[in-house]
Amino acid sequence: MSNHHKHRSYSDDEIARYVLGLDMPDRVADIQSRLAHDNAAAARALKWEAYFLGIVDALPAQPAPDAVLDRIRQSLGMEMEDMPVMGESRTDGADPRTASGDEPS
């Protein structure tokens, strides 16, 4: 347990900021390590996650902007044709799978 003193405790607000992805990158690894070894901190993180997911679930569904989808594809190293068809069809693609114009299910 000699590693225990290396991790500072984090406030409820700091854990909420981490769950939202708003924390400073240099602190993320320390917070993740703390959550892995501190059940109370991990429980607070799960509480915040459930709270924020409840807010998100109450929002009306909207398709992601193409720029966001393109960044996701780039970060995953995927090409356009590798992506599953979800949501609205793209207007700039000639992919026959997206040409039907069907509404998302």
C-alpha positions in Angstrom: 0.0 0.0 0.0 2.9 2.3 -0.4 1.4 3.8 -3.6 -1.7 5.0 -1.7 -0.1 8.3 -0.6 0.7 9.3 -4.2 -3.0 9.9 -5.0 -4.6 13.0 -3.7 -8.3 12.9 -2.9 -10.6 14.7 -5.4 -13.7 16.8 -4.5 -17.1 15.9 -5.8 -16.9 18.8 -8.3 -13.5 17.6 -9.6 -14.9 14.1 -10.1 -17.9 15.6 -12.0 -15.6 17.6 -14.2 -13.6 14.4 -14.9 -16.7 12.5 -15.8 -17.7 15.2 -18.3 -14.3 15.0 -19.9 -13.4 18.6 -18.9 -10.4 17.9 -16.7 -6.9 18.8 -17.6 -5.2 16.0 -19.5 -2.2 15.9 -17.1 -4.6 15.1 -14.2 -6.7 12.4 -16.0 -4.3 9.5 -15.4 -4.0 10.4 -11.7 -7.8 10.6 -11.3 -8.3 7.3 -13.2 -5.7 5.6 -10.8 -7.5 7.1 -7.8 -10.9 5.8 -9.1 -9.3 2.3 -9.6 -8.2 2.2 -5.9 -10.8 4.2 -4.1 -14.3 2.7 -3.9 -15.9 5.9 -2.5 -14.4 8.0 -5.3 -15.5 5.4 -7.9 -19.0 5.4 -6.5 -19.1 9.2 -6.8 -17.9 9.0 -10.4 -20.7 6.5 -11.2 -23.2 8.7 -9.5 -22.2 11.7 -11.7 -22.2 9.5 -14.8 -25.8 8.3 -14.1 -26.9 11.9 -13.4 -25.4 13.3 -16.6 -26.7 10.3 -18.7 -30.2 11.1 -17.3 -29.8 14.6 -18.7 -28.6 13.4 -22.0 -31.4 10.8 -22.3 -34.0 13.6 -21.8 -32.6 15.6 -24.8 -34.2 15.1 -28.2 -32.2 12.9 -30.6 -30.3 14.7 -33.3 -28.0 13.3 -35.9 -24.3 14.2 -35.3 -22.9 16.8 -37.7 -20.8 15.4 -40.6 -17.7 17.1 -39.2 -18.0 15.2 -35.9 -18.6 11.9 -37.7 -15.6 12.6 -39.9 -13.4 13.2 -36.8 -14.6 10.0 -35.2 -13.9 8.0 -38.4 -10.4 9.5 -38.5 -9.7 8.8 -34.9 -10.7 5.1 -35.5 -8.7 4.9 -38.7 -11.9 4.1 -40.7 -12.8 4.9 -44.2 -16.3 6.0 -45.3 -17.2 2.6 -46.7 -16.2 0.9 -43.4 -18.9 2.8 -41.4 -22.2 1.2 -40.7 -25.1 3.3 -42.0 -26.8 5.1 -39.1 -29.2 8.0 -39.0 -29.7 10.3 -42.0 -28.0 9.6 -45.3 -25.1 11.8 -46.3 -25.8 14.1 -49.3 -22.2 14.0 -50.5 -21.8 10.3 -50.8 -22.6 8.0 -53.6 -22.9 4.9 -51.4 -26.0 3.0 -52.5 -26.7 1.9 -48.9 -27.5 5.6 -48.0 -29.4 6.5 -51.2 -32.8 5.2 -50.2 -33.6 8.2 -48.0 -35.3 6.1 -45.4 -36.0 7.7 -42.0 -33.8 6.5 -39.1 -35.4 3.8 -37.1 
